[in-house]
Amino acid sequence: MSAILFGSISTIADTSELQREAFNRAFEEHGLDWQWPREQYLELLEKSGGQQRIAEFAESRGEDVDAAAVHRSKSEIFRSSLAGSDISPRPGVVETIREGKEQGFRLGLVTTTSRENVDALLAALSGDLAESDFDLIVDASMVDQPKPDPAAYLYVLDRMDESVDGCVAIEDNIGGVEAAKAAGLACAAFPNLNTASHDFSGADRVLERLSFAEARIPSQEG
């Protein structure tokens, strides 16, 4: 194994509740009488893509909503919330990145969220992590299709000139696992607070805490 690919910003820091709150505030700003309580949000997270989630929810209610505009508001609220939060890296993330770099592994952040969201997260974690900790960061502007399409992973494999057998993806949601496996990658699931109850049977391994040793898939060890 020669590369570790973090598949979303919530594999780095658990932003899921901040994002749910941002959705609800955006709904209010746009005059929508929607609220996503946590129990409902857990079910909605089984599919990737915030804008698509909004559009499908509106369709299920027979409402005509500008999903893109609502999602833009949600993202702005989320970034503002991040800046004022005391968010910290998830357990084992910093140590895994440090050990990986010390042993000559390459590190990627392979997300299909916006670059603005990535930058906001790294700014919030500036005492612990930096952009320079990653050899490559992939965001939504670099690929045509979001996860669960494998485009983001295929892009990073090409750009980093890495083989499928040499990489492991770390994902916190089902759509991310599907994207990694569709690209032919080994995948360790690292569920966040709001995806812990999801079915990660498609992953090669499920981790409660990240570590360099545990991130390695059995067929890659040795």
ROKOLZA-12442 format. One record per residue (C-alpha): x negated, y negated, z negated. Coordinates in steps of 0.1 Angstrom, whole numbers, padded with zeros to 4 digits, always signed. Layout:
XYZ;...
//
This chain:
+0000+0000+0000;-0014-0034+0009;+0015-0059+0005;+0044-0067-0019;+0073-0085-0004;+0097-0103-0028;+0131-0103-0011;+0149-0132-0027;+0145-0162-0050;+0164-0142-0076;+0137-0115-0076;+0113-0142-0089;+0137-0159-0113;+0173-0150-0122;+0192-0178-0106;+0225-0159-0102;+0245-0177-0128;+0232-0211-0117;+0244-0203-0083;+0278-0191-0094;+0283-0224-0114;+0272-0243-0083;+0298-0226-0062;+0325-0235-0087;+0314-0271-0089;+0313-0273-0051;+0348-0260-0048;+0360-0287-0072;+0342-0314-0052;+0359-0303-0020;+0394-0303-0037;+0397-0265-0037;+0416-0249-0065;+0392-0220-0065;+0371-0207-0094;+0349-0176-0093;+0348-0161-0128;+0318-0139-0134;+0337-0106-0131;+0349-0116-0096;+0316-0130-0086;+0299-0097-0093;+0321-0081-0067;+0315-0109-0042;+0278-0104-0045;+0280-0070-0030;+0278-0088+0003;+0250-0112+0013;+0253-0148+0024;+0269-0176+0005;+0285-0194+0035;+0300-0162+0048;+0312-0154+0013;+0331-0187+0012;+0345-0182+0047;+0358-0147+0039;+0373-0158+0006;+0391-0187+0024;+0404-0162+0050;+0417-0139+0023;+0437-0167+0009;+0449-0179+0043;+0432-0213+0039;+0413-0233+0065;+0380-0244+0049;+0348-0259+0062;+0326-0232+0048;+0294-0248+0060;+0302-0281+0043;+0312-0264+0010;+0280-0243+0011;+0259-0274+0017;+0274-0290-0014;+0268-0258-0034;+0232-0258-0023;+0226-0294-0033;+0243-0288-0067;+0222-0256-0072;+0189-0274-0065;+0199-0302-0089;+0207-0277-0116;+0174-0259-0111;+0155-0292-0116;+0172-0297-0149;+0170-0261-0161;+0146-0242-0184;+0144-0213-0159;+0114-0190-0161;+0101-0161-0141;+0117-0127-0145;+0100-0102-0167;+0068-0089-0152;+0069-0110-0120;+0039-0133-0128;+0018-0103-0140;+0027-0083-0109;+0017-0112-0086;-0015-0118-0105;-0025-0081-0105;-0016-0077-0069;-0038-0106-0059;-0067-0094-0080;-0065-0060-0063;-0065-0076-0028;-0028-0071-0021;-0009-0096+0001;+0022-0112-0013;+0053-0124+0006;+0086-0141-0002;+0111-0129+0024;+0144-0147+0019;+0171-0159+0041;+0180-0188+0019;+0170-0224+0029;+0134-0236+0025;+0149-0264+0003;+0161-0238-0022;+0127-0221-0022;+0109-0253-0028;+0133-0262-0056;+0127-0229-0073;+0089-0232-0070;+0091-0267-0084;+0111-0255-0114;+0085-0227-0120;+0055-0249-0113;+0039-0240-0146;+0039-0203-0137;+0040-0199-0099;+0031-0219-0068;+0035-0217-0031;-0001-0207-0029;+0006-0175-0047;+0023-0162-0016;+0005-0154+0017;+0037-0161+0036;+0072-0174+0027;+0100-0167+0051;+0132-0187+0049;+0165-0190+0068;+0151-0214+0094;+0127-0187+0107;+0151-0160+0117;+0184-0159+0136;+0202-0134+0114;+0205-0133+0076;+0203-0102+0056;+0215-0074+0056;+0200-0078+0092;+0163-0067+0090;+0152-0098+0111;+0134-0114+0081;+0114-0083+0073;+0105-0076+0109;+0093-0112+0112;+0071-0110+0081;+0056-0077+0093;+0047-0092+0126;+0033-0125+0111;+0013-0107+0084;+0003-0079+0108;+0012-0053+0083;+0024-0018+0089;+0057-0006+0075;+0039+0021+0055;+0017-0005+0038;+0045-0026+0023;+0071-0024-0004;+0101-0047-0007;+0115-0059-0040;+0152-0067-0037;+0179-0076-0062;+0210-0071-0042;+0226-0044-0019;+0223-0065+0013;+0186-0070+0007;+0180-0033+0001;+0199-0026+0034;+0177-0051+0052;+0145-0036+0039;+0155-0001+0047;+0167-0010+0082;+0132-0024+0088;+0118+0009+0077;+0103-0003+0044;+0101+0013+0010;+0123-0007-0014;+0123-0011-0051;+0156-0025-0065;+0151-0051-0092;+0187-0060-0101;+0195-0094-0116;+0220-0102-0143;+0249-0102-0119;+0239-0073-0097;+0229-0048-0124;+0262-0029-0120;+0259-0025-0082;+0252+0008-0064;+0214+0008-0056;+0213+0044-0045;+0199+0032-0011;+0167+0020-0028;+0137+0042-0035;+0135+0031-0071;+0154+0009-0095;+0134-0012-0120;+0146-0030-0151;+0112-0048-0155;+0088-0054-0127;+0052-0042-0129;+0025-0036-0104;+0024+0001-0111;+0062+0006-0111;+0067-0014-0079;+0047+0012-0060;+0069+0039-0044;+0058+0075-0051;+0049+0082-0014;+0026+0051-0015;+0007+0060-0047;-0027+0074-0048;
//
